[in-house]
Amino acid sequence: MSLHMAVDVARDSRESLTAQIQSFIKREIAEGALHPGTRLPSSRRLADDLGVSRSVVVEAYGQLVAEGYLDAAQGSGTRVNGRLPGRPGPSALLDEGRVPGIRWDLRTGGRNTLAFPRREWLTCYTRVLESAGTTGHGYPPLAGELALRAELAQYAGRLRGVRTDAGRLMVVSGFAQALALLCAALPRLGVDVLAVEDPGHPGQRQFIREAGIAPVPVPVDEEGINVGALAATGVRAVLVTPAHQFPSGAVLSAARREALVEWARATDSWVIEDDYDGGLWYDRGAAPIALQRLAPDRVVYAGTASKTLAPGLRLGWLAAPERLLGELARARGRHDLGSDTYTQLAFAELLRSGLLDRHLRRLREVAHSRRQALEEAVVRHLPGAEVLGPAAGLHASVRLPRHTDEGALVAGALLRSVLVRGGAAFTCLPRPDEPALVIGHAHLPRGGVAEAVQVLGEVSRW
Ligand SMILES: Cc1ncc(COP(=O)(O)O)c(C=O)c1O
């Protein structure tokens, strides 16, 4: 355990050696270099490193413990006090993580790791390491490993109807990076306003704003985004979730698809298609294919492994129109030097071997059974409420009876250890006459879905 040696003890200073060490540690904590909980070197080790007597360090540590900067628990050494305030908050796109004391967490946002195919991933990762040799890989191509791009072109084509090829695909660190790259590339093409769906992902709206682009909300109904309202805004780019609108679940109708593409062509505009849960369709009707198919020259298609595998992989892909490729590549070059080669090649192997398809079949079955449990529980415990949208993805939107006080229901559920978001968490403008809940169901056991909805029913009758 060592500390960096910017601690500059000056023997000829008027400040004592003990005081100098104290000030150094306080400054490093204040500047965020020494984090709460960080273990410090033993007094003997630090004294040796600094060339001072041990008693100097013992005294400095003792004083800092007395002042609450450090903790010195028997047997675990001296640490920066873990109760000191932490550093800046997380990105808008991050979900909030676990909330203590909650029995059922119904929030959307990635907790589907229940079904991560660990054995299959390990098999593929091992194959990659075995064929890699001992020297390790060099930097990956900026757009991604060719082997993965070739697999992704096939996968997106056969599963989602996307028209692309390896040359027009870019591997990215999830949709978040896709959006960051687009927010960097679009202004160079004269676009600095981006229409977004309302309701939509609140974190994405904030992310877009923080990237310097103004998000403009456009209403969504049961046919998806209102293209007339979009056209009226005068924007030249829009972010949509056509296959399974987030969070309402609406599927963009055939007429709206045509209208959206027509708008994009007529106004020289761009459509960003966030296909966040593509591949997770288990409804009786046929899965809608990608919007991109209608206009590969206008639509940037984005896929992600966050719902189908795990958000922690940070793996996504973009199929972009030719005209955007150069700007996206330049933006990527300014961002990082590409995605982790080993993860890319393991994912390529998962696709090539058919193991991903097998996993998707299982995941759809699990998600479908949870969706059925949700529908049954809603009929039983929330009379007058309705589960909206097709059976797809890992969440569903539930329309509540008009008179329901959505805020009171969400707050009451929390008191009963059920954490759920109301529709208000996703809309730009309040819609008090359209109370709703957005329920992530696929990560819960069947009994958990039923129990959580029963609690919601009990709370709603208070
Ligand atoms: C609407 C929407 N888009 C995209 C994503 C995935 O983002 P990423 O690929 O960065 O994990 C999510 C994840 O929760 C989402 O809700």
The ligand as a MOL file (V3000), in Angstrom:
LIG
                    3D

  0  0  0     0  0            999 V3000
M  V30 BEGIN CTAB
M  V30 COUNTS 16 16 0 0 0
M  V30 BEGIN ATOM
M  V30 1 C -35.0510 3.5720 -24.0920 0
M  V30 2 C -33.7260 2.9120 -23.8710 0
M  V30 3 N -32.8090 2.9680 -24.8360 0
M  V30 4 C -31.6040 2.3750 -24.7080 0
M  V30 5 C -31.2730 1.6980 -23.5650 0
M  V30 6 C -29.9420 1.0010 -23.4750 0
M  V30 7 O -28.8960 1.8380 -23.2920 0
M  V30 8 P -27.4230 1.2220 -23.2570 0
M  V30 9 O -27.2600 0.3920 -24.4850 0
M  V30 10 O -26.5310 2.4060 -23.2140 0
M  V30 11 O -27.3100 0.3860 -22.0140 0
M  V30 12 C -32.1780 1.6280 -22.5060 0
M  V30 13 C -31.7890 0.9240 -21.2810 0
M  V30 14 O -32.3800 0.9180 -20.2580 0
M  V30 15 C -33.4390 2.2480 -22.6600 0
M  V30 16 O -34.3640 2.2010 -21.6870 0
M  V30 END ATOM
M  V30 BEGIN BOND
M  V30 1 1 1 2
M  V30 2 1 2 3
M  V30 3 2 2 15
M  V30 4 2 3 4
M  V30 5 1 4 5
M  V30 6 1 5 6
M  V30 7 2 5 12
M  V30 8 1 6 7
M  V30 9 1 7 8
M  V30 10 2 8 9
M  V30 11 1 8 10
M  V30 12 1 8 11
M  V30 13 1 12 13
M  V30 14 1 12 15
M  V30 15 2 13 14
M  V30 16 1 15 16
M  V30 END BOND
M  V30 END CTAB
M  END
